[in-house]
């Protein structure tokens, strides 16, 4: 560039040919060097002074720009409670790791001491670090060790294949620490026909299956809990409903769970349809559970079904559930990892061994579900115990008095504190609950308890319209706060209570008079309103209703109560969106000519996000 500029100057002075190339010793100074000299290469003192001023002004600007590049702004990471205090991935300070990636000498000494103690107590090693400087109180630690019963029954490879997504597991570890601190644990179950134990442990009160029968996986898991962490106030609530998926529970999960629950088991891999709607309904369910004031841990448990495999192969409806599990850092387990290969090679043998029919599990199938869940929980228990013991040993080696990482507060003893079982009245709330359970703000949550400030289907340009969900469920199944009788008076609709032996065990609102009009109050949060109803075979005379919100009759949506299948299926259809926050009402009218047409319709509820 400098040489080209010399040619231009020579041309202006009237020379007909460029100057010969100068020798190395005679080359002109660079432009940067010329800035510090009295004159520039062209001998212009005025131009040199201008460049010096530019250098004095520009240098601080450039240095400031480089400093900002080296220190990423926190504005993007603090735009929401979800990202507060975080930097972009890969931009964090690495100075803590600059010296060495070797383990600290104190940690190595503690692990060596614990390994020697474990050998003296008969330990033979296993998956993960050696156990502690005293015998562990669990026979299944270390995971996949000689005394790990489930590890020996199924093998390490098979068990690890059941873990579709584990993530950080921090919510699960919080529940384990609570149990180790001597506090009671409440387990809730949400699911469909499998979780409701359809076909197992039938009694006169439960002719189609006992939801808490001894052969069903919820009872097996609860029995395991009482064995490992016995407490008289441990509770199990099975809120599963036959032939019901996330399209219902996403709105109405609170009706089927106690006010306070520590762990929620969600099982819908064989209930949800294999289409994108399962992504949004599962997102709604998991998000509504995580937003609860009691902040429960959630485990998504998957059942393997020969019928679903025959329809979709390996990738069934659980692919939508796995995406939601990753999005919300929720554990997703599936027995498909135990059965899939064996089923392809010996389908008849697998059906006879684990299934009542192409979908429902028999007693052995429920045992697989329970073992899959228990094996994961046992591995996490070993991890929590091992980490607690390591921190304790390091503290002792360092000459400091340790504070047990298992303690939840001064009022709650650690597992080895010597105190006996606590009464339920004394153990209702943990240390975090004491700060105000119902009014806890999202910013007070620990890092692993933060929930993304957006939903799984959101995009950058839609975030400005985001409204947090607050599901509202006006359901016929709500027996605690049912709709008042005045809602049905003169409407032509009636609430119906099912018989215990009915295949459809849900309550519903029913009409067989065309022109009947039902007006249902509902509260709206995020703006979406949907209707939950039955679609039955065309030959059974199911009719069509028009439903709309408030007085928006022009926006009425037609809901057909029949389809070309030989069985009935509960269905959720959205009838409006972007509805303002607050109280509204939904109107549904059965179509047809009164006294002429013989149509009927069955409504299960009206929902709002």
N, C-alpha and C positions, 0 to 999 in steps of 0.2 A: 504494500500500500504506500509506504514512504517512497519507494523507487518510482511508482507510477505518478506520485505527486511531483517528483523532481522532473519527470518528463513534461508534465503540464506546464511547470514554471519555465522550463527551457523553451517550450514552444511559444509561450507568451513573449519571451525576450527576443524572438526572431531567429532562433537556431533552427536549422533544417534537419538536424539529425540528433538522436539522443546521445547523451554523454556516455563515454565508455564506462563500464562497471568499475567501481573503485576497488582498490585492494582491501584485504581484511583489516589492515592497520588504519586504513583511511576511511572506513565506513562511518557515516554520520551517526551521532548519538540517537538512541531510541527516543520515542515520544515521551515516555515516562521520565527518562533521564533529563530530557530537555525542560521538563517542568520545574526542575530544581536548579536550573542554570539561569544566568541572566538573560540569555537570548535563546530562541528556538532554533531548529535547524535552518530555517529560512532567514534568520537574522532580524525578525520582527519583535521589538521589545514590547510593543502593545499587545501582540498576540500572546506572548509569554506571560505577561501579568494577568491576562484574562484566564489563562489556564491554571495559574497558581490559585486565583480566587476560586475557580471551579473545584480544584482539588481540596481546598480548605473546607468548602461547604459540603462537597459530596462525600468525603471520607467518613464523617460521623453518621451520615444517612446510611451508607453502605454497611457500616459496622452494626448499626441498630437493626437493619434488615436481617443481617446474618444471625444476630442474637435471637431475634424472634423466630427465625427458622429452626434454630437449635433447641428452643423451648416451646413446644406446642401449646397453643392456647387452650385454656380450660373452658372457654366459652361454650364450645360444642358439647363438652362432656358434662357441663353443669346446667344445660338447658332444661333438665328435668330431674326429678328426684331419683329416677332410675340411674342416671349417669353421674350424679353428684360426686365429686371427689375422684373421678376416674379420668385417665388420659386415654388417647387413642391406642389401640393394640400395637405393640412394638415400639412405642415412643417413651415408655417409662424409663426411669433411671436404672442403669445396670451397674452402678458403682459397687453395690453390695456383692456382686459376683465377679468383680474385676480381679481380685487377688487370686482366688483359686476356686475350683469347683469340687475340691475334696471336702469330705465331711469334717466338721470341727472335731478336735481331739477329745473334747469333753463328751460329745455325742458318741464317738467311737468307743470311749471307755465305758459309757453307760450301756451301750449295746453289747459289748463284750461281757460285761458283768451279768447282764440279763441272759445272754446266751448260755453262759456257764451254769447259771441257776436253772434255766429251763432243762438242760441236760441232766442236772442232778435230780430234777423232779420227773424224769422219764420222758421229757419231750423229745420228739424226733424230727422237728422242723415241719414245714408246711408252706402254704402260700402266704407270703408276707413275712414280716420280722419275727424274730423269736419272741416267745412270751416272757413274762416278767420275772422280777426277782423274787416272786412268790408264786405258788401254783394258782393258775386262773380259776375262778369259780364256775367256769363253763367247760363242759366236756368237749365242745366243738371247736375250741381254740387250741392250736392255731388252725386256721382254715385249710382244709385239705390235708390236715395232719392225720396221724394214726388213729386218733380218737374222734375224728369228725365223721359221724355216722352217715350223713347225707352225702358227704364227699366220697365215702367209700362205696355207697350204694350206686350212685350215678356216675361218678368219675368227674375229675376236674374239667375236662373238655366239654362234656355234655352240660354241666351246670353253667359254665361260662357262656355257652350258646343260648341259654335262656334269657340272658340280659341284653335285650334289644337296645336299651339306653339307660345308663346309670347316672351320668353327669357328675355333679359335685356331691350329691347325696347329703348335703348339709342339713336339709330339713329332716331327713331320717335320723341323722346323728343327734339332732336336737331332741327328738323323741326318745332315743336310746339313753341319752344323758339324763333325761327326766326319769326314766325307769330305773336307771342305776342310782339315782338320788333317793329312791324309795317312794316315789310318787305313783299314783294310779294312772293307768293308761286306758283311754277310751278309743275303741276301734269302730269305725263306721264302714259299711259296705254298700256300694251302689252298683247295680248291674241289672242284667236281664234274667232270662230263664235259667241259665247255669248258676248264677249267684243266688237265685231264689230257691235253688235245690229242687228244681222241677223233676219229679219222678223218683225222688229218694226220701226215705224215712217218712213215708206217708202215715198219717194218723187220722182220727175222726175229725179233729179240728183242722187238719191240713191234708185233705184227700189227694191233692196233687203234688205234695211235697212239703217237708218241714224246713223253713228257711234257716233254722238253727239246729237241724238234726245232726247227730254225731258223725254221720258219714260225709257231711258236706264240708267243703274247704273252709268256710268262715268259722265253723265250730272247731275244726282241727287247728287253725291258726290261733284261735282264742285259748284253746287248751295248752298249746305250746307257750303262749305268753304267760299263763298262770303257772306254768312249770318253771320258766326261766326267771320271771319277775313276779312272784306271787304277791297279790295285794287284794284284800277283800273288796275294794272299790273299783277294780278293773271292770270294764263294761264292753259289751259287744252289741251293736245295733245293726241289724241287717235290713236295709231299706230297699233291697232289690225288688223289682216287679217283672213278672213274666212278660216276654215279648215287648220289652220297652228299652229304648235306646237313649243316646245322648240328646236327641231332639226334644225329649221330655225333661230329662234330669238337668239339662243345661239351665232350664228356667226354674225347676221345682226341687232342686236338691235339698234346700233347707227344710222342706217338709218331711224328708226321710232321714234326717240326721239329728242327733241331739244338739242342744244349744252349744255345748263345748265338746269338741272331738280332737284327739291328738293325731290320729292316722286314719285316712280315708282310702279304702281300696276300691278302685274303679275298674269294672270288667265289662267291656262292650265290644270286644273284637269279633264276636259272632252275632251281635244284635244290630250294629249300624250298617247301613247300605254302603256298597263300595262305589261311592261317588263323591264329588267335592263338597257336597253339603255336610258330610261327616266331618270335614276339616273345621268348618265354622261352628257346628254344634258342639264338637269336642272342645274347641277353643273356648266357647262360652261356658261349658261345664267346668273345665280346669281353672279358668280365670275366676269364676265365681267362687270356687272352693278356696283358692289362694287368697282371695280378697276378704274372706271371713275374718272377723275380729280375733278368733282364737288361733289363726295362722296354722292350720293343720298341715302335716306332711301328706303327700299324695303319692300312691303307687298305682300305676296302670298295669293291671294284670290281664294277660291274654290267654284265651282258651283256643285250642286248635280243633277245627271241625272238618270232618271229611266232606260234608256238603259244600262248605265254603271253598275248600281246596279244589273240589271238582268243578266249581264255577269259575274260579279266578287263579288257580295254580298257587304258587308260593306267595304272590303279592296280593293279599286280601285286604279287607277294610282296615287292618291294623297299620297299613302304611300311612294312613291319615293320622292315626293315633300316635305313631312314632314321631311324625313331624311336630305335633303339638307338644309331645314330651320333650323334645329337644328345645323347642322355643321357650318353654317355661322351666327348663331344668328340672323335669319331673322324671322319676324312675319308671321305666317301662319293661316289664318282664313278660315272657311268653313261653308256654309249654311247647310251642311249635319247634323250638330247638331240640327238644327231647324226642319228638315223635315223627318229624317230617320224613327223614330218610327211611326210617323203619316202615312208615306207612306206604311209601312208594314201592318198596320191595315186598311187603307183606300186608296189603291193605285189609284183607279179611281177618287176619290175626289181630291187628291193631283195633279194628272195629269191635271184635268180640271181647277184647281185653279191657277197653277203656270207655266204651260208649253204650248208651241205652238206645240211641237212634243216630241218624247222621249228624246230629248237632249236640244233643245232651250227653253229658258225661255221667258215667256210672260211679260207683264208690271208688274204684281204682283211679278213674280219671280225676275225681276230686282230690284224691291223695296226691296226684302229680301237681295239681294246682297249688295245694298247700305246701308241698315240699319245695316247689320252685320259689315261692315267697319266703318260706322259712330259711332256705339255704342262703338267700340274699341277706335277710335280716341277721342271721348268725355271722356272716362274714363282716357286716358292718359293726356288729357288737364287738368282734375281735379287734377291728380297726380302732374303735373308740377306746377300748380298754388298753390296747397296746400303746396308743398315743399318750393316754393319761399316765401310764406307768413310765414311759420314756421321759416325759416332762418331769415327773416326780424324781426319777433317778438322776437326771441331769441337775436338778435343783439341789439334791443332797450332795452330789459330787462337787458342786460349786460352793457348798457351805452355807446355803440359804434355806430358810424354812419354806417348804413348798405350799402353795395354795392349790388344792385339788382341782384340776380342770373339770371334774365331774360335778362339783358343787354348783347349784343354781342360785345360791344365796345363803345367808346366815340361817334362815329358818329351815333349810332342807338339808338333811345329812347326806354325805356321800355313801356309796355302797358299803364301805367298810367302817362306817362311823360307829357301829355298835347299837344304834337305835333300832327299835323294832318297827313293825309295820305301823303306818300312820292311819288314823281314822279318815274316812272320806271327807268329813267336815273340815279337817285341818289341811287337806291336800287338794282343795278344789282349784287353786290357782298357783302358778309358778311365779318366779321372781319377775318375769316380764309382765305378767298379768297384773301384778300389784301396782304398776305404773298407770293403770287405766286401760282395761281391756277394750271397752267399747269405743273409746275416743282416740285410739292410737292412730297417729298420722302415719302416712306412708314413709315419710322421711325418717321415722324412728326405727324402721326395720333394719335388721342387720343386712350386710351386703348380699348374702345368699338368699334373703327373704324378699328382696326387691322384685317387683313385678314389672315387666316392660310397660312403659306408658303408651302402648299401642297394641293392637290386636294382630293376629298372625297374617291376616290378609291385607293389612294396611300398607300404603305406599307413601313415599315422601310427600307427594302433593296432596294427600288426603289427611295428613296429620293435623292440619289446622282445624279440621272439622271433628276431631276425635272427642267423644263424650264417654266417660267411664260408665261401664255397665252397672246396673242395679236391678237384677232380675226380679220381676214381680209375677206371681203365679196365681191366677184365679182358676183353681182346679176343682173338679168334682171330687177329687181324692182328698181334698182338705177337710178332714173331719173335725179339726180343732176350730177353724174359723170358716165354716161353710157360708155360701151365699145365703142371705136371708130369704125367708119364704116369700116375701113381697116381690122379689125379683121374678118368681115363677107365676105369681097370681095372675090369672087371665092371659098368660102368654101362650098357652098351648104346649109348653115345655114342662118336663117333670124330672127331678133328680131320681136316679135309680141306684139301688144298692145291689151288687152282684151276690149270687149264692156262692158258698165256699167251694163248690165243685165246678163252678163256671171256668171255662178255659180262659176267658177274659176276666181277670180279677179286679179290674179298675172300676171305680164308680164313674157314672156318666150322666149327662143330661140328654133326654130323649124326647122326640116328637114324631108323630105320624100324621099330623094335620097340616097340609099345605097352607101357607099364609101365616103360620105361627111365627111370632117375632120375639126373640130373646135379647134383652139389653143387659150387658155385663159390665160392671165398673172395673177399672184397671188403672194402675199408676205406672207412668212411663218414665224411664231414666235416659237411656242412650238413644231412644227414638224409634226402635223397631217393635212392631206388634204382630203377633202371629196367633193362629187358631189351631188347636190340637183336636183332631176328629178321626173317625173311623172310615176307612175305605173297605167296602166289602164286595163280594161277588155280585155281578150284574143281575143274576137270576133271583136275588133275594129282595129286590125292590128298593134299594137304597137310592135316595133322591139327591137333590142339589140345593145348596143354600147360597145366598148372597150375604157377604159380611162387609161392614164398613166401620170406620172410626168416627165417633161423634155424629155430625150431620153431613159428612162427606159422602153422600149417596152416589155422586158421580164417580168416586174412586172405589166403588164396591168391587169386591173380588169374588168370583164364582168358585165355589168349592164343591167338587163332585164326590159324592159318597160311594161311588161304585167304580170298579176297575175290572179288567179281564183276567183276574186270577181266581182261584178256587178257595181262597182263604182271606180272612180279614187282616188288615194291617193298620195300626195307628199311624197317623201322618200329621206332620206339622207344616203349615203353609203360611208364609208371611203375607199379610194383607195391607200393611202400610209401613212406611219408614220416614225418618226425619220428623216424627211427631214431637211436639214440644214437651218439655219436662213437666210432669205434674199429673193430676187426675184426669182421666178420660173415660169413655165408655165405648164398648164394641157392640154392634147390633148385628144379629144373624137372623135371616128370614128364610124359611123353607119354601122353595119354589113349587108351583103347581096350582091347579084350580081346586079350591076347597069343595069337598063333596064329590069330586070327579076323579082326581088322581089319588092313588094309594101309594104315596111315597113316605119314607121314614128317614130319620137322620139321627146320628149319635155324636154328641160333642163331649170331649173330655176336659177341655179347658181353654182359657184365653191367656196368652203370655205376653210379657213385654220385657225388653232388655233395660 
